[in-house]
Amino acid sequence: MISAWTGLQSKIKSEGAGSITVIVLIAIFIAFAPILVAIVRRHPNKRIVAVAYILALISWVAWLAVLAWAATGKRNETIERLLRRRD
């Protein structure tokens, strides 16, 4: 663990923090892909996709499922009925 940290520190010093910043920004973009896809595609359940994404942070399998769901754009009538009951 310590050797990995030392290697990372030397890499930052040699290449600069710019490359690390780019890597972090790309990772954040990829992590929020399900929400971004749902927003861009105007998914009818984009809020539910966002909530499911937050819950899916603990599981990459669930993350992939949420990404696939966001990309399909299909409505889930069961969820819509449940939401109508709340109103």
HTML snippet that shows the backbone in 3Dmol.js (N, CA, C, O; Angstrom):
<script src="https://3Dmol.org/build/3Dmol-min.js"></script>
<div id="view" style="width:600px;height:400px;position:relative"></div>
<script>
const pdb = `
ATOM      1  N   MET A   1       0.821  -1.190   0.000  1.00  0.00           N
ATOM      2  CA  MET A   1       0.000   0.000   0.000  1.00  0.00           C
ATOM      3  C   MET A   1       0.858   1.243   0.000  1.00  0.00           C
ATOM      4  O   MET A   1       0.599   2.185  -0.748  1.00  0.00           O
ATOM      5  N   ILE A   2       1.889   1.248   0.846  1.00  0.00           N
ATOM      6  CA  ILE A   2       2.766   2.413   0.939  1.00  0.00           C
ATOM      7  C   ILE A   2       3.544   2.592  -0.359  1.00  0.00           C
ATOM      8  O   ILE A   2       3.733   3.718  -0.820  1.00  0.00           O
ATOM      9  N   SER A   3       3.998   1.479  -0.956  1.00  0.00           N
ATOM     10  CA  SER A   3       4.749   1.597  -2.207  1.00  0.00           C
ATOM     11  C   SER A   3       3.859   2.125  -3.336  1.00  0.00           C
ATOM     12  O   SER A   3       4.322   2.877  -4.194  1.00  0.00           O
ATOM     13  N   ALA A   4       2.594   1.734  -3.335  1.00  0.00           N
ATOM     14  CA  ALA A   4       1.667   2.247  -4.343  1.00  0.00           C
ATOM     15  C   ALA A   4       1.466   3.745  -4.167  1.00  0.00           C
ATOM     16  O   ALA A   4       1.426   4.491  -5.146  1.00  0.00           O
ATOM     17  N   TRP A   5       1.340   4.178  -2.932  1.00  0.00           N
ATOM     18  CA  TRP A   5       1.160   5.603  -2.651  1.00  0.00           C
ATOM     19  C   TRP A   5       2.396   6.393  -3.062  1.00  0.00           C
ATOM     20  O   TRP A   5       2.283   7.478  -3.632  1.00  0.00           O
ATOM     21  N   THR A   6       3.588   5.842  -2.769  1.00  0.00           N
ATOM     22  CA  THR A   6       4.844   6.499  -3.140  1.00  0.00           C
ATOM     23  C   THR A   6       4.953   6.603  -4.660  1.00  0.00           C
ATOM     24  O   THR A   6       5.385   7.626  -5.191  1.00  0.00           O
ATOM     25  N   GLY A   7       4.558   5.538  -5.351  1.00  0.00           N
ATOM     26  CA  GLY A   7       4.573   5.560  -6.817  1.00  0.00           C
ATOM     27  C   GLY A   7       3.625   6.607  -7.371  1.00  0.00           C
ATOM     28  O   GLY A   7       3.953   7.296  -8.336  1.00  0.00           O
ATOM     29  N   LEU A   8       2.452   6.732  -6.768  1.00  0.00           N
ATOM     30  CA  LEU A   8       1.477   7.737  -7.201  1.00  0.00           C
ATOM     31  C   LEU A   8       2.006   9.139  -6.966  1.00  0.00           C
ATOM     32  O   LEU A   8       1.841  10.019  -7.811  1.00  0.00           O
ATOM     33  N   GLN A   9       2.641   9.351  -5.823  1.00  0.00           N
ATOM     34  CA  GLN A   9       3.206  10.664  -5.522  1.00  0.00           C
ATOM     35  C   GLN A   9       4.294  11.043  -6.528  1.00  0.00           C
ATOM     36  O   GLN A   9       4.350  12.184  -6.988  1.00  0.00           O
ATOM     37  N   SER A  10       5.150  10.092  -6.864  1.00  0.00           N
ATOM     38  CA  SER A  10       6.212  10.400  -7.826  1.00  0.00           C
ATOM     39  C   SER A  10       5.637  10.653  -9.214  1.00  0.00           C
ATOM     40  O   SER A  10       6.158  11.478  -9.965  1.00  0.00           O
ATOM     41  N   LYS A  11       4.565   9.944  -9.555  1.00  0.00           N
ATOM     42  CA  LYS A  11       3.927  10.148 -10.858  1.00  0.00           C
ATOM     43  C   LYS A  11       3.305  11.538 -10.927  1.00  0.00           C
ATOM     44  O   LYS A  11       3.406  12.208 -11.954  1.00  0.00           O
ATOM     45  N   ILE A  12       2.670  11.973  -9.860  1.00  0.00           N
ATOM     46  CA  ILE A  12       2.082  13.308  -9.822  1.00  0.00           C
ATOM     47  C   ILE A  12       3.175  14.364  -9.956  1.00  0.00           C
ATOM     48  O   ILE A  12       3.006  15.353 -10.670  1.00  0.00           O
ATOM     49  N   LYS A  13       4.283  14.154  -9.275  1.00  0.00           N
ATOM     50  CA  LYS A  13       5.381  15.125  -9.353  1.00  0.00           C
ATOM     51  C   LYS A  13       5.979  15.166 -10.750  1.00  0.00           C
ATOM     52  O   LYS A  13       6.321  16.239 -11.247  1.00  0.00           O
ATOM     53  N   SER A  14       6.110  14.002 -11.392  1.00  0.00           N
ATOM     54  CA  SER A  14       6.751  13.968 -12.705  1.00  0.00           C
ATOM     55  C   SER A  14       5.819  14.416 -13.831  1.00  0.00           C
ATOM     56  O   SER A  14       6.259  15.104 -14.752  1.00  0.00           O
ATOM     57  N   GLU A  15       4.560  14.043 -13.773  1.00  0.00           N
ATOM     58  CA  GLU A  15       3.633  14.371 -14.848  1.00  0.00           C
ATOM     59  C   GLU A  15       2.780  15.585 -14.546  1.00  0.00           C
ATOM     60  O   GLU A  15       2.133  16.118 -15.447  1.00  0.00           O
ATOM     61  N   GLY A  16       2.762  16.024 -13.332  1.00  0.00           N
ATOM     62  CA  GLY A  16       1.936  17.159 -12.971  1.00  0.00           C
ATOM     63  C   GLY A  16       0.549  16.710 -12.562  1.00  0.00           C
ATOM     64  O   GLY A  16       0.123  15.596 -12.866  1.00  0.00           O
ATOM     65  N   ALA A  17      -0.139  17.584 -11.877  1.00  0.00           N
ATOM     66  CA  ALA A  17      -1.475  17.258 -11.378  1.00  0.00           C
ATOM     67  C   ALA A  17      -2.518  17.327 -12.471  1.00  0.00           C
ATOM     68  O   ALA A  17      -3.635  16.849 -12.273  1.00  0.00           O
ATOM     69  N   GLY A  18      -2.196  17.905 -13.620  1.00  0.00           N
ATOM     70  CA  GLY A  18      -3.167  18.045 -14.714  1.00  0.00           C
ATOM     71  C   GLY A  18      -3.693  16.720 -15.216  1.00  0.00           C
ATOM     72  O   GLY A  18      -4.892  16.575 -15.452  1.00  0.00           O
ATOM     73  N   SER A  19      -2.798  15.740 -15.385  1.00  0.00           N
ATOM     74  CA  SER A  19      -3.242  14.442 -15.890  1.00  0.00           C
ATOM     75  C   SER A  19      -4.116  13.728 -14.869  1.00  0.00           C
ATOM     76  O   SER A  19      -5.067  13.039 -15.239  1.00  0.00           O
ATOM     77  N   ILE A  20      -3.804  13.885 -13.601  1.00  0.00           N
ATOM     78  CA  ILE A  20      -4.625  13.275 -12.550  1.00  0.00           C
ATOM     79  C   ILE A  20      -6.006  13.925 -12.539  1.00  0.00           C
ATOM     80  O   ILE A  20      -7.013  13.238 -12.368  1.00  0.00           O
ATOM     81  N   THR A  21      -6.057  15.225 -12.717  1.00  0.00           N
ATOM     82  CA  THR A  21      -7.336  15.938 -12.750  1.00  0.00           C
ATOM     83  C   THR A  21      -8.200  15.440 -13.898  1.00  0.00           C
ATOM     84  O   THR A  21      -9.401  15.232 -13.727  1.00  0.00           O
ATOM     85  N   VAL A  22      -7.603  15.248 -15.058  1.00  0.00           N
ATOM     86  CA  VAL A  22      -8.346  14.745 -16.215  1.00  0.00           C
ATOM     87  C   VAL A  22      -8.887  13.351 -15.929  1.00  0.00           C
ATOM     88  O   VAL A  22     -10.035  13.052 -16.258  1.00  0.00           O
ATOM     89  N   ILE A  23      -8.079  12.506 -15.326  1.00  0.00           N
ATOM     90  CA  ILE A  23      -8.516  11.144 -15.003  1.00  0.00           C
ATOM     91  C   ILE A  23      -9.690  11.180 -14.029  1.00  0.00           C
ATOM     92  O   ILE A  23     -10.658  10.437 -14.192  1.00  0.00           O
ATOM     93  N   VAL A  24      -9.605  12.040 -13.022  1.00  0.00           N
ATOM     94  CA  VAL A  24     -10.685  12.148 -12.029  1.00  0.00           C
ATOM     95  C   VAL A  24     -11.960  12.660 -12.698  1.00  0.00           C
ATOM     96  O   VAL A  24     -13.045  12.152 -12.417  1.00  0.00           O
ATOM     97  N   LEU A  25     -11.850  13.647 -13.569  1.00  0.00           N
ATOM     98  CA  LEU A  25     -13.033  14.181 -14.251  1.00  0.00           C
ATOM     99  C   LEU A  25     -13.678  13.134 -15.161  1.00  0.00           C
ATOM    100  O   LEU A  25     -14.904  13.040 -15.226  1.00  0.00           O
ATOM    101  N   ILE A  26     -12.871  12.360 -15.851  1.00  0.00           N
ATOM    102  CA  ILE A  26     -13.418  11.284 -16.693  1.00  0.00           C
ATOM    103  C   ILE A  26     -14.108  10.235 -15.833  1.00  0.00           C
ATOM    104  O   ILE A  26     -15.173   9.739 -16.199  1.00  0.00           O
ATOM    105  N   ALA A  27     -13.518   9.895 -14.700  1.00  0.00           N
ATOM    106  CA  ALA A  27     -14.129   8.912 -13.797  1.00  0.00           C
ATOM    107  C   ALA A  27     -15.467   9.420 -13.268  1.00  0.00           C
ATOM    108  O   ALA A  27     -16.426   8.654 -13.175  1.00  0.00           O
ATOM    109  N   ILE A  28     -15.538  10.697 -12.922  1.00  0.00           N
ATOM    110  CA  ILE A  28     -16.801  11.275 -12.442  1.00  0.00           C
ATOM    111  C   ILE A  28     -17.846  11.249 -13.547  1.00  0.00           C
ATOM    112  O   ILE A  28     -19.003  10.911 -13.297  1.00  0.00           O
ATOM    113  N   PHE A  29     -17.452  11.600 -14.764  1.00  0.00           N
ATOM    114  CA  PHE A  29     -18.380  11.576 -15.893  1.00  0.00           C
ATOM    115  C   PHE A  29     -18.922  10.171 -16.124  1.00  0.00           C
ATOM    116  O   PHE A  29     -20.122   9.990 -16.329  1.00  0.00           O
ATOM    117  N   ILE A  30     -18.039   9.179 -16.090  1.00  0.00           N
ATOM    118  CA  ILE A  30     -18.465   7.789 -16.287  1.00  0.00           C
ATOM    119  C   ILE A  30     -19.373   7.343 -15.142  1.00  0.00           C
ATOM    120  O   ILE A  30     -20.359   6.641 -15.366  1.00  0.00           O
ATOM    121  N   ALA A  31     -19.043   7.749 -13.925  1.00  0.00           N
ATOM    122  CA  ALA A  31     -19.848   7.340 -12.775  1.00  0.00           C
ATOM    123  C   ALA A  31     -21.266   7.888 -12.860  1.00  0.00           C
ATOM    124  O   ALA A  31     -22.214   7.212 -12.460  1.00  0.00           O
ATOM    125  N   PHE A  32     -21.423   9.100 -13.373  1.00  0.00           N
ATOM    126  CA  PHE A  32     -22.747   9.711 -13.456  1.00  0.00           C
ATOM    127  C   PHE A  32     -23.419   9.469 -14.810  1.00  0.00           C
ATOM    128  O   PHE A  32     -24.421  10.113 -15.120  1.00  0.00           O
ATOM    129  N   ALA A  33     -22.887   8.560 -15.610  1.00  0.00           N
ATOM    130  CA  ALA A  33     -23.431   8.267 -16.933  1.00  0.00           C
ATOM    131  C   ALA A  33     -24.922   7.905 -16.918  1.00  0.00           C
ATOM    132  O   ALA A  33     -25.656   8.395 -17.776  1.00  0.00           O
ATOM    133  N   PRO A  34     -25.405   7.072 -15.988  1.00  0.00           N
ATOM    134  CA  PRO A  34     -26.835   6.744 -16.024  1.00  0.00           C
ATOM    135  C   PRO A  34     -27.735   7.985 -15.904  1.00  0.00           C
ATOM    136  O   PRO A  34     -28.731   8.105 -16.616  1.00  0.00           O
ATOM    137  N   ILE A  35     -27.380   8.888 -15.011  1.00  0.00           N
ATOM    138  CA  ILE A  35     -28.191  10.092 -14.831  1.00  0.00           C
ATOM    139  C   ILE A  35     -28.076  10.983 -16.061  1.00  0.00           C
ATOM    140  O   ILE A  35     -29.077  11.524 -16.530  1.00  0.00           O
ATOM    141  N   LEU A  36     -26.869  11.138 -16.584  1.00  0.00           N
ATOM    142  CA  LEU A  36     -26.669  11.991 -17.753  1.00  0.00           C
ATOM    143  C   LEU A  36     -27.405  11.447 -18.978  1.00  0.00           C
ATOM    144  O   LEU A  36     -28.015  12.210 -19.728  1.00  0.00           O
ATOM    145  N   VAL A  37     -27.348  10.137 -19.180  1.00  0.00           N
ATOM    146  CA  VAL A  37     -28.049   9.521 -20.308  1.00  0.00           C
ATOM    147  C   VAL A  37     -29.552   9.721 -20.167  1.00  0.00           C
ATOM    148  O   VAL A  37     -30.230  10.054 -21.139  1.00  0.00           O
ATOM    149  N   ALA A  38     -30.071   9.519 -18.970  1.00  0.00           N
ATOM    150  CA  ALA A  38     -31.515   9.692 -18.744  1.00  0.00           C
ATOM    151  C   ALA A  38     -31.945  11.135 -18.995  1.00  0.00           C
ATOM    152  O   ALA A  38     -33.012  11.371 -19.561  1.00  0.00           O
ATOM    153  N   ILE A  39     -31.127  12.100 -18.582  1.00  0.00           N
ATOM    154  CA  ILE A  39     -31.463  13.515 -18.800  1.00  0.00           C
ATOM    155  C   ILE A  39     -31.409  13.859 -20.280  1.00  0.00           C
ATOM    156  O   ILE A  39     -32.326  14.490 -20.805  1.00  0.00           O
ATOM    157  N   VAL A  40     -30.333  13.445 -20.961  1.00  0.00           N
ATOM    158  CA  VAL A  40     -30.173  13.764 -22.376  1.00  0.00           C
ATOM    159  C   VAL A  40     -31.265  13.124 -23.217  1.00  0.00           C
ATOM    160  O   VAL A  40     -31.765  13.742 -24.157  1.00  0.00           O
ATOM    161  N   ARG A  41     -31.643  11.884 -22.889  1.00  0.00           N
ATOM    162  CA  ARG A  41     -32.675  11.181 -23.655  1.00  0.00           C
ATOM    163  C   ARG A  41     -34.088  11.537 -23.206  1.00  0.00           C
ATOM    164  O   ARG A  41     -35.067  11.008 -23.732  1.00  0.00           O
ATOM    165  N   ARG A  42     -34.188  12.445 -22.220  1.00  0.00           N
ATOM    166  CA  ARG A  42     -35.489  12.860 -21.667  1.00  0.00           C
ATOM    167  C   ARG A  42     -36.318  11.651 -21.248  1.00  0.00           C
ATOM    168  O   ARG A  42     -37.491  11.525 -21.599  1.00  0.00           O
ATOM    169  N   HIS A  43     -35.679  10.772 -20.492  1.00  0.00           N
ATOM    170  CA  HIS A  43     -36.330   9.554 -20.006  1.00  0.00           C
ATOM    171  C   HIS A  43     -37.514   9.942 -19.130  1.00  0.00           C
ATOM    172  O   HIS A  43     -37.393  10.844 -18.301  1.00  0.00           O
ATOM    173  N   PRO A  44     -38.655   9.281 -19.297  1.00  0.00           N
ATOM    174  CA  PRO A  44     -39.841   9.649 -18.512  1.00  0.00           C
ATOM    175  C   PRO A  44     -39.680   9.413 -17.008  1.00  0.00           C
ATOM    176  O   PRO A  44     -40.392  10.024 -16.211  1.00  0.00           O
ATOM    177  N   ASN A  45     -38.774   8.553 -16.621  1.00  0.00           N
ATOM    178  CA  ASN A  45     -38.545   8.254 -15.201  1.00  0.00           C
ATOM    179  C   ASN A  45     -37.150   8.678 -14.764  1.00  0.00           C
ATOM    180  O   ASN A  45     -36.506   7.972 -13.988  1.00  0.00           O
ATOM    181  N   LYS A  46     -36.675   9.817 -15.250  1.00  0.00           N
ATOM    182  CA  LYS A  46     -35.292  10.212 -14.952  1.00  0.00           C
ATOM    183  C   LYS A  46     -35.052  10.454 -13.471  1.00  0.00           C
ATOM    184  O   LYS A  46     -33.943  10.232 -12.986  1.00  0.00           O
ATOM    185  N   ARG A  47     -36.055  10.900 -12.751  1.00  0.00           N
ATOM    186  CA  ARG A  47     -35.880  11.086 -11.307  1.00  0.00           C
ATOM    187  C   ARG A  47     -35.719   9.748 -10.599  1.00  0.00           C
ATOM    188  O   ARG A  47     -34.917   9.620  -9.674  1.00  0.00           O
ATOM    189  N   ILE A  48     -36.469   8.775 -11.027  1.00  0.00           N
ATOM    190  CA  ILE A  48     -36.361   7.442 -10.432  1.00  0.00           C
ATOM    191  C   ILE A  48     -35.017   6.818 -10.814  1.00  0.00           C
ATOM    192  O   ILE A  48     -34.400   6.125 -10.005  1.00  0.00           O
ATOM    193  N   VAL A  49     -34.565   7.066 -12.053  1.00  0.00           N
ATOM    194  CA  VAL A  49     -33.238   6.594 -12.464  1.00  0.00           C
ATOM    195  C   VAL A  49     -32.180   7.210 -11.554  1.00  0.00           C
ATOM    196  O   VAL A  49     -31.244   6.522 -11.146  1.00  0.00           O
ATOM    197  N   ALA A  50     -32.316   8.497 -11.230  1.00  0.00           N
ATOM    198  CA  ALA A  50     -31.351   9.168 -10.353  1.00  0.00           C
ATOM    199  C   ALA A  50     -31.357   8.555  -8.954  1.00  0.00           C
ATOM    200  O   ALA A  50     -30.301   8.339  -8.360  1.00  0.00           O
ATOM    201  N   VAL A  51     -32.549   8.277  -8.435  1.00  0.00           N
ATOM    202  CA  VAL A  51     -32.636   7.658  -7.106  1.00  0.00           C
ATOM    203  C   VAL A  51     -32.052   6.246  -7.145  1.00  0.00           C
ATOM    204  O   VAL A  51     -31.329   5.838  -6.235  1.00  0.00           O
ATOM    205  N   ALA A  52     -32.370   5.513  -8.199  1.00  0.00           N
ATOM    206  CA  ALA A  52     -31.823   4.161  -8.339  1.00  0.00           C
ATOM    207  C   ALA A  52     -30.307   4.211  -8.475  1.00  0.00           C
ATOM    208  O   ALA A  52     -29.605   3.331  -7.978  1.00  0.00           O
ATOM    209  N   TYR A  53     -29.804   5.241  -9.148  1.00  0.00           N
ATOM    210  CA  TYR A  53     -28.353   5.401  -9.277  1.00  0.00           C
ATOM    211  C   TYR A  53     -27.713   5.586  -7.903  1.00  0.00           C
ATOM    212  O   TYR A  53     -26.693   4.969  -7.599  1.00  0.00           O
ATOM    213  N   ILE A  54     -28.301   6.414  -7.100  1.00  0.00           N
ATOM    214  CA  ILE A  54     -27.753   6.653  -5.760  1.00  0.00           C
ATOM    215  C   ILE A  54     -27.720   5.349  -4.967  1.00  0.00           C
ATOM    216  O   ILE A  54     -26.747   5.061  -4.270  1.00  0.00           O
ATOM    217  N   LEU A  55     -28.782   4.571  -5.078  1.00  0.00           N
ATOM    218  CA  LEU A  55     -28.816   3.282  -4.393  1.00  0.00           C
ATOM    219  C   LEU A  55     -27.833   2.282  -5.010  1.00  0.00           C
ATOM    220  O   LEU A  55     -27.333   1.387  -4.330  1.00  0.00           O
ATOM    221  N   ALA A  56     -27.567   2.449  -6.299  1.00  0.00           N
ATOM    222  CA  ALA A  56     -26.702   1.510  -7.011  1.00  0.00           C
ATOM    223  C   ALA A  56     -25.219   1.798  -6.822  1.00  0.00           C
ATOM    224  O   ALA A  56     -24.379   1.043  -7.312  1.00  0.00           O
ATOM    225  N   LEU A  57     -24.892   2.850  -6.139  1.00  0.00           N
ATOM    226  CA  LEU A  57     -23.488   3.171  -5.946  1.00  0.00           C
ATOM    227  C   LEU A  57     -22.719   2.049  -5.252  1.00  0.00           C
ATOM    228  O   LEU A  57     -21.497   1.959  -5.374  1.00  0.00           O
ATOM    229  N   ILE A  58     -23.432   1.203  -4.532  1.00  0.00           N
ATOM    230  CA  ILE A  58     -22.750   0.130  -3.818  1.00  0.00           C
ATOM    231  C   ILE A  58     -22.511  -1.100  -4.698  1.00  0.00           C
ATOM    232  O   ILE A  58     -21.837  -2.037  -4.271  1.00  0.00           O
ATOM    233  N   SER A  59     -23.040  -1.110  -5.886  1.00  0.00           N
ATOM    234  CA  SER A  59     -22.919  -2.301  -6.721  1.00  0.00           C
ATOM    235  C   SER A  59     -22.734  -1.922  -8.183  1.00  0.00           C
ATOM    236  O   SER A  59     -23.565  -1.214  -8.751  1.00  0.00           O
ATOM    237  N   TRP A  60     -21.658  -2.384  -8.793  1.00  0.00           N
ATOM    238  CA  TRP A  60     -21.432  -2.108 -10.205  1.00  0.00           C
ATOM    239  C   TRP A  60     -22.431  -2.849 -11.085  1.00  0.00           C
ATOM    240  O   TRP A  60     -22.769  -2.369 -12.167  1.00  0.00           O
ATOM    241  N   VAL A  61     -22.900  -3.991 -10.647  1.00  0.00           N
ATOM    242  CA  VAL A  61     -23.902  -4.721 -11.417  1.00  0.00           C
ATOM    243  C   VAL A  61     -25.182  -3.904 -11.478  1.00  0.00           C
ATOM    244  O   VAL A  61     -25.794  -3.771 -12.538  1.00  0.00           O
ATOM    245  N   ALA A  62     -25.579  -3.364 -10.353  1.00  0.00           N
ATOM    246  CA  ALA A  62     -26.764  -2.515 -10.329  1.00  0.00           C
ATOM    247  C   ALA A  62     -26.515  -1.243 -11.150  1.00  0.00           C
ATOM    248  O   ALA A  62     -27.436  -0.747 -11.799  1.00  0.00           O
ATOM    249  N   TRP A  63     -25.298  -0.713 -11.134  1.00  0.00           N
ATOM    250  CA  TRP A  63     -24.957   0.464 -11.915  1.00  0.00           C
ATOM    251  C   TRP A  63     -25.168   0.189 -13.402  1.00  0.00           C
ATOM    252  O   TRP A  63     -25.734   1.018 -14.115  1.00  0.00           O
ATOM    253  N   LEU A  64     -24.713  -0.976 -13.869  1.00  0.00           N
ATOM    254  CA  LEU A  64     -24.916  -1.335 -15.271  1.00  0.00           C
ATOM    255  C   LEU A  64     -26.399  -1.498 -15.601  1.00  0.00           C
ATOM    256  O   LEU A  64     -26.848  -1.121 -16.683  1.00  0.00           O
ATOM    257  N   ALA A  65     -27.147  -2.060 -14.663  1.00  0.00           N
ATOM    258  CA  ALA A  65     -28.586  -2.220 -14.884  1.00  0.00           C
ATOM    259  C   ALA A  65     -29.279  -0.865 -14.975  1.00  0.00           C
ATOM    260  O   ALA A  65     -30.153  -0.673 -15.821  1.00  0.00           O
ATOM    261  N   VAL A  66     -28.899   0.070 -14.117  1.00  0.00           N
ATOM    262  CA  VAL A  66     -29.485   1.414 -14.148  1.00  0.00           C
ATOM    263  C   VAL A  66     -29.104   2.114 -15.444  1.00  0.00           C
ATOM    264  O   VAL A  66     -29.933   2.809 -16.031  1.00  0.00           O
ATOM    265  N   LEU A  67     -27.867   1.947 -15.902  1.00  0.00           N
ATOM    266  CA  LEU A  67     -27.440   2.533 -17.166  1.00  0.00           C
ATOM    267  C   LEU A  67     -28.262   1.973 -18.324  1.00  0.00           C
ATOM    268  O   LEU A  67     -28.701   2.723 -19.197  1.00  0.00           O
ATOM    269  N   ALA A  68     -28.469   0.668 -18.333  1.00  0.00           N
ATOM    270  CA  ALA A  68     -29.284   0.049 -19.381  1.00  0.00           C
ATOM    271  C   ALA A  68     -30.724   0.545 -19.326  1.00  0.00           C
ATOM    272  O   ALA A  68     -31.337   0.794 -20.364  1.00  0.00           O
ATOM    273  N   TRP A  69     -31.257   0.686 -18.134  1.00  0.00           N
ATOM    274  CA  TRP A  69     -32.627   1.169 -17.970  1.00  0.00           C
ATOM    275  C   TRP A  69     -32.746   2.608 -18.475  1.00  0.00           C
ATOM    276  O   TRP A  69     -33.712   2.953 -19.156  1.00  0.00           O
ATOM    277  N   ALA A  70     -31.772   3.436 -18.142  1.00  0.00           N
ATOM    278  CA  ALA A  70     -31.795   4.831 -18.580  1.00  0.00           C
ATOM    279  C   ALA A  70     -31.731   4.931 -20.096  1.00  0.00           C
ATOM    280  O   ALA A  70     -32.312   5.844 -20.683  1.00  0.00           O
ATOM    281  N   ALA A  71     -31.035   4.007 -20.730  1.00  0.00           N
ATOM    282  CA  ALA A  71     -30.869   4.046 -22.176  1.00  0.00           C
ATOM    283  C   ALA A  71     -32.070   3.496 -22.933  1.00  0.00           C
ATOM    284  O   ALA A  71     -32.216   3.771 -24.124  1.00  0.00           O
ATOM    285  N   THR A  72     -32.929   2.732 -22.279  1.00  0.00           N
ATOM    286  CA  THR A  72     -34.057   2.124 -22.994  1.00  0.00           C
ATOM    287  C   THR A  72     -35.188   3.099 -23.245  1.00  0.00           C
ATOM    288  O   THR A  72     -35.793   3.065 -24.316  1.00  0.00           O
ATOM    289  N   GLY A  73     -35.491   3.959 -22.300  1.00  0.00           N
ATOM    290  CA  GLY A  73     -36.563   4.928 -22.472  1.00  0.00           C
ATOM    291  C   GLY A  73     -37.956   4.327 -22.372  1.00  0.00           C
ATOM    292  O   GLY A  73     -38.935   4.983 -22.727  1.00  0.00           O
ATOM    293  N   LYS A  74     -38.060   3.100 -21.898  1.00  0.00           N
ATOM    294  CA  LYS A  74     -39.367   2.468 -21.780  1.00  0.00           C
ATOM    295  C   LYS A  74     -40.003   2.843 -20.453  1.00  0.00           C
ATOM    296  O   LYS A  74     -39.323   2.981 -19.437  1.00  0.00           O
ATOM    297  N   ARG A  75     -41.299   3.003 -20.479  1.00  0.00           N
ATOM    298  CA  ARG A  75     -42.033   3.345 -19.260  1.00  0.00           C
ATOM    299  C   ARG A  75     -42.368   2.083 -18.478  1.00  0.00           C
ATOM    300  O   ARG A  75     -42.632   1.025 -19.049  1.00  0.00           O
ATOM    301  N   ASN A  76     -42.351   2.221 -17.177  1.00  0.00           N
ATOM    302  CA  ASN A  76     -42.752   1.137 -16.307  1.00  0.00           C
ATOM    303  C   ASN A  76     -44.085   1.547 -15.684  1.00  0.00           C
ATOM    304  O   ASN A  76     -44.125   2.400 -14.797  1.00  0.00           O
ATOM    305  N   GLU A  77     -45.157   0.950 -16.143  1.00  0.00           N
ATOM    306  CA  GLU A  77     -46.493   1.337 -15.694  1.00  0.00           C
ATOM    307  C   GLU A  77     -46.692   1.093 -14.200  1.00  0.00           C
ATOM    308  O   GLU A  77     -47.427   1.835 -13.548  1.00  0.00           O
ATOM    309  N   THR A  78     -46.051   0.070 -13.654  1.00  0.00           N
ATOM    310  CA  THR A  78     -46.190  -0.215 -12.230  1.00  0.00           C
ATOM    311  C   THR A  78     -45.655   0.942 -11.398  1.00  0.00           C
ATOM    312  O   THR A  78     -46.296   1.364 -10.435  1.00  0.00           O
ATOM    313  N   ILE A  79     -44.501   1.447 -11.759  1.00  0.00           N
ATOM    314  CA  ILE A  79     -43.910   2.562 -11.021  1.00  0.00           C
ATOM    315  C   ILE A  79     -44.777   3.805 -11.172  1.00  0.00           C
ATOM    316  O   ILE A  79     -44.972   4.542 -10.206  1.00  0.00           O
ATOM    317  N   GLU A  80     -45.297   4.047 -12.365  1.00  0.00           N
ATOM    318  CA  GLU A  80     -46.153   5.219 -12.568  1.00  0.00           C
ATOM    319  C   GLU A  80     -47.428   5.129 -11.727  1.00  0.00           C
ATOM    320  O   GLU A  80     -47.889   6.133 -11.185  1.00  0.00           O
ATOM    321  N   ARG A  81     -47.995   3.924 -11.620  1.00  0.00           N
ATOM    322  CA  ARG A  81     -49.186   3.764 -10.767  1.00  0.00           C
ATOM    323  C   ARG A  81     -48.862   4.046  -9.312  1.00  0.00           C
ATOM    324  O   ARG A  81     -49.647   4.678  -8.605  1.00  0.00           O
ATOM    325  N   LEU A  82     -47.695   3.574  -8.861  1.00  0.00           N
ATOM    326  CA  LEU A  82     -47.296   3.842  -7.477  1.00  0.00           C
ATOM    327  C   LEU A  82     -47.091   5.330  -7.240  1.00  0.00           C
ATOM    328  O   LEU A  82     -47.440   5.844  -6.177  1.00  0.00           O
ATOM    329  N   LEU A  83     -46.536   6.014  -8.206  1.00  0.00           N
ATOM    330  CA  LEU A  83     -46.339   7.457  -8.052  1.00  0.00           C
ATOM    331  C   LEU A  83     -47.653   8.212  -8.040  1.00  0.00           C
ATOM    332  O   LEU A  83     -47.792   9.200  -7.319  1.00  0.00           O
ATOM    333  N   ARG A  84     -48.609   7.765  -8.821  1.00  0.00           N
ATOM    334  CA  ARG A  84     -49.931   8.426  -8.844  1.00  0.00           C
ATOM    335  C   ARG A  84     -50.648   8.266  -7.513  1.00  0.00           C
ATOM    336  O   ARG A  84     -51.367   9.171  -7.089  1.00  0.00           O
ATOM    337  N   ARG A  85     -50.465   7.129  -6.845  1.00  0.00           N
ATOM    338  CA  ARG A  85     -51.092   6.911  -5.540  1.00  0.00           C
ATOM    339  C   ARG A  85     -50.560   7.887  -4.508  1.00  0.00           C
ATOM    340  O   ARG A  85     -51.294   8.301  -3.611  1.00  0.00           O
ATOM    341  N   ARG A  86     -49.281   8.264  -4.623  1.00  0.00           N
ATOM    342  CA  ARG A  86     -48.679   9.171  -3.655  1.00  0.00           C
ATOM    343  C   ARG A  86     -49.231  10.587  -3.792  1.00  0.00           C
ATOM    344  O   ARG A  86     -49.306  11.320  -2.806  1.00  0.00           O
ATOM    345  N   ASP A  87     -49.616  10.976  -5.001  1.00  0.00           N
ATOM    346  CA  ASP A  87     -50.063  12.351  -5.244  1.00  0.00           C
ATOM    347  C   ASP A  87     -51.415  12.626  -4.692  1.00  0.00           C
ATOM    348  O   ASP A  87     -51.919  13.741  -4.821  1.00  0.00           O
TER     349      ASP A  87
END
`;
const viewer = $3Dmol.createViewer("view");
viewer.addModel(pdb, "pdb");
viewer.setStyle({}, {cartoon: {color: "spectrum"}});
viewer.zoomTo();
viewer.render();
</script>
